Amino acid sequence: MDSFRDPRLSRLFLKKISELKPEGINLMEVCGTHTVNISRFGIRRALPRGLRVVSGPGCPVCVTSDSDLFKSFQVLEKDATLSTFGDMVKVPLKRKTLLNLKAEGKDIRVVYSPFDTVNFLSNSKEVVFFGVGFETTSPTVAALLDYAVEHNIKNFSIISSFKLIPPALKALLSSKESKIDGLILPGHVSTIIGTKPYEFIVKDYGIPSVITGFEPIDILASIYLLIKMIKNKRPMLINAYPRSVRPEGNRKAQELLYKYFEVSDASWRGFGYLKESGLKLKDSFKDYDAELKLGIKPENISEPPGCRCADVVRGMITPPECPLYGKICTPENPIGPCMVTSEGACAAYYNYGG
């Protein structure tokens, strides 16, 4: 990986970017890992003044709505075991987190992989996996479902809060608020879905887009390519991450995912309900649907007062423009999810500087 962190090559790309005079151009990165690395490697600060790179809806924890998070709280009221990823247990809801409830004795298991859930499926209690994430994570949960079906496990179910990236990008670009000139597209998601689902970005909106990896050279090269296309007024979709992304994506992962799930409407933080932007279990697997099995009811939950995480995930503002940022809202005392997870824009800005 050393060649992707070559300081000499980094300086060369920065020089080429500056020579294109990119002042007034607005780019958006659409992946939480890009958000972290752009800050961690100091890329944002090294770019020419006037070139704006904002974060988009690529942090799965950040775009999970409070109404979806509330479903996981309801699971614990049913005396069931809740399994989920570490960042979700730290997201505040009505001044409480799942971590608080765990400290109070609720049965919450933090996992690094969905398959860690297998370790406690022998319990007599219902085990519910709270599934959040994009096309990258959801196939791994489909694999867990495959295991449960194959072994005829009856005390397992999931809450599906999975999201699909292309519909969110369509909503973003269709918005009158949008001032995006180019998109840095996610490498992880694209590894699963391929390049075709993004073709509408250029065809319908004339916005140049580059799929790229996560190292400094990957990111700087994508920024250079985007600015060059903008300046030449020749928008294209470029796969600059061919070492991982194929045009057709990962077909095996896609087949497994759509064996158990189908496209559905979904609730997003910052976007509200978006049509065909999420995944739900197929009717033939409804016995594994925790909402049906446990009688969990959806409920509308208001955003924390003053928190502008919803605007951050749409790229409307940068984190320091939120009145709570760095004052009331810090990684030690997060008010919104953008400050909870390392992939959140607020946490990235706070930890590494904007």
N, C-alpha and C positions, 0 to 999 in steps of 0.2 A: 504493500500500500504506500510505500515511501514516495513513489512517483506521483501519487495523487495529493501529496502534501509538500511538494517541492517548492520552497520559498522563491527560487529564481523564476519558475514558471508562474507562480502566483503573481509576482511583481509584473511579469510580462503581460498577463491577462488584465491586470489593473491598469497598466499603461494603455493597452488597446481599448479598454472600456472608456478611459478618459479621453482618448483621441476621438471617440465617436460623439463627444459632447452630449451626454445623456440627460442634461438638466431638464426638468419638467416631465420626465418619464416615470410612470408608476407601474411597478412590477409587484406581483403577489406570488409568494411561495405557498403551496397547498399541501404541506406535509409537516407534521409536528417535528419530525427528525430534522428536516431542513431548517425549521424555526430555531431549534436548539443549536445546530451547527453554524448557522449564519452568525449567531451571537457568540457562541463559544470560540470560534476561530477568528473573531474580530472582523468578519467580512463587512458587516454593515457600516462599521466606522471607517473602513479602508476605502469604501466606494466614494466616487466624486460627489461633492455637495450638489443637491438638487435632484439626484437620482433617488427615488423613494422605493423601498422594498418593504412591503407590509405582509403580515401573516394572514392566512385565510383559514377556512374551516377544516384544517387537517389534523386537529388534535381530538382524538375520539372522546376523551373524558370531557373536554371543553364543550363539545356540541351535544353531549347527552343532556336532555332536558331534565329539569327538576321533577316534572311529572313522571318521567321514566325512573329516575332515582327513587322517587317515593314508593314505587312498586317494590323495590328491594326492602324498604322499611316495613312494608306490609307483610312480606314473607316472614319476617321475624316475629310478627304478631301471631302467625299461624303455628308457632313452635316448630319451625323447620330450620334446617341448616342452610346457610347462605354461603355460596362459594363465588368469589370474584377476584379481579385483579387488584393489586395493591393501591393504585392511585384512587380508585373509586371509593375506597373506605375513608378517604380523607376529605371528600367533597362535602361541604357543609349544606345542610338542608334544615331550615327553621332552627338555626343555631346548634344543630346536632349533626354528628357524622356517624357513619357505620362503625368507625373506630371507637367512638364514645359508647355506642350500644354494645360493642364487644367487651369493653371494660366493665359494663354493667352486667355482663354474664350471658349476653345473647351469643348464639352459636354461629360465628362468622369465621370462615376459613379463607385466608388470603393465599392465592395461588399465583405461580409464575407462568404456568401453562394450564390450559383447560384440563389436560389429562392428569394433573395432580388431584383433580376431583375424584378420580377412580380410587384413591387411597382411603376415602371414607364413605364410599357408596355401600359398604356392608352395614352401615348404621341402619337401624330400624326406622329412623325418622326420614321424612322427605328431604332430599338434598336438591337445592335449587341453584343452578348456575346463572348468575346475572351477566349476560353476554353483551358487552359493548365493543365497539370497534368498527373498522371498515372491511373492505374486501380482503384485507390481509389476515385479519383475525378470524373472521366468520368460518372459513373452511376448517380451521382447527377445531372449532366447536362442532361443526358437522361431523368431523372424525370422532369426537367424543360421543355424539348421538349414535353414530354407526356402531360404536362399541356397546352402548347401552341397549340398542335394539338387538344386536347379535347375541348378547348375554342375557336378554330378557329381564333387564333390571327394571323393577316396577316403581321404586322409590326415588326416581330421578326425573327432573324436569328443568326447563330453562325459561328465563325471561329474555326475549330477543329485543335488544335495543341496537341492533346492527344498522349501520348506515351505508349508503352507496355514494361515492364521491361525485360521479358525473352529474346526477340530478342537482346536487348542491351548487356545482359550478354553473349549471344552466340557470338556476334561480339567481345566482349572483350576477351573472352577465346580463340577465334580462332586467335587472333592477335599474331604476332611474338614478339610484345613488352610485352605481358602479362607475369608477374612474380607473379601470384597469387597462393598461396598454399591453401587458404580456404576462403569461403564466409560467411559473416553474412548477411542473407537475410532479406528483409523488412517485418515487422509485418503487417503494414496497407495494403499493396498491397496483401500480402498472405491471409489476411482475406477475400478478395474478390475472388481471383483466386484459392485458395487452394494450395496443395502441388504438384500435378501432373505436372504442367508446368515446374517445376524445375528438374524433374528426369533426363533430358539430361545432367545436370552438372556433375553428378557422372558417368552416363552411358557412355557418349562420351568423357569426359575430366578427369575423375578420381579425381575431386576436391571435397573434403568434404564441406558440406554446412549445416548451421543451421539457421532455421527460429526462430526469437526470438523477445521478447518484448523490451521495451524502458527504463526500470528501471535498476539501476546499477547491481543488481543481475542477471537480465536477460542477460545483455551484458557480464558480467564476466563469467557466466555459459557457454554462447555460445563460448567465446574465449577458455575456458578450454576444452570444447568438441571438438572444431576444432583442437587444438594442440594435444590432445590425439589421434584423428583419424589420423593426419598427422604422428605422431611418430610411431603409430602402423601399418601404411600403410593400413588402412582399411577405405577408404572413404565411407561415407553414407550421405543421406539427412535426417536430424533430425528436427522434428517439436517440438521445445522447447517452443512454445507459444500456447499450446492447449487451454488455457482459451479464446483465440480469434480465432485461426485458425483451421478450420476443413479441412480434406483431400479434400473434394469436394468444399470448399470455400462457398461463399454466392451465391447460385443459383438464388435467386430472383433478386439480383443486376446484375448478369450476363445476365439473360433473358431480363431485362429492357435495359441494355446496347446494346445488339446485336439485339434488336428490331429496333433500330434507326441507329446503326453504324455497319460498317464492317471493317475488317482489311485492311490496306493500307500501302504503303511505306511512310516513314516519314523522315524529315530532323532533325538531332540532332546536337547540338553543340558538337564538339569533335569527332563525328563519321561520319558526312556527311549523305548521304541518306542510310538508312537501309531498306532492304526489309521486308515487313510485320511487321513493328515495330510501326505502328500508327493506328489511327482510322479516318475514314471519314464517312460522312453521306451517307446512302443508297440512291440510285437513286430515290426511291419512296418518299423520304423526301427532295428532292433537292430544294424545295421552301423555305427551312430553311437554305440553304447554302449561307452564306454572300458573299463568293468569286464569286459565280455565279450570285447572285442577284444584287450585286453592281459593278460587273465587276472588281474585284480586281485581279491584275496581280502579280505573284511571281517575286521576284527580288533577285539576289545574292548580299549579303552584306558582305564586308570584316570584319574580326575581328579587334578590336582596336589594333593599333601597340603596341607591347610589352606585351599585355595581354596573359597569358597562362592558362586562365580558361578552355580552351578545353583540355589541358593536365591534369589539376586537376581533371576534371570529369571522366577521364579515369584511374586515379590513377597512372599516369606516374610520377607526381611530387607531393610534398606536397606544400601547399600554400607559405611558406617562400622561396621556391625555385624560385618563380616568381619574376623577377626583379622589378616589380611595387608594390609588396605587402608591405603594411605598410609605403611606401614612397609616391608615387603618389596615389596609390589605397588604400582607407580607407572606412569604412562604411559611413563617411560623404561625401566622394568624390569617389564613386565606379567607376571603369573603366569597370569592367566586372561583370556579374550577380552573380558570386560566392561570391562577397563581398556585394551584395545587400541584399539578403534574409538571415534570421537567419538560414535556412537550408543549406546555402552554406558553403563549407569547409573553404573558406577564412575568412568569417565573424565569423565562429565558432572559428577558430584559433586566430583571432584578438581579439575577445571578451573574450575568456577564456584561451588562451594560447595553444601552441602546445605541 
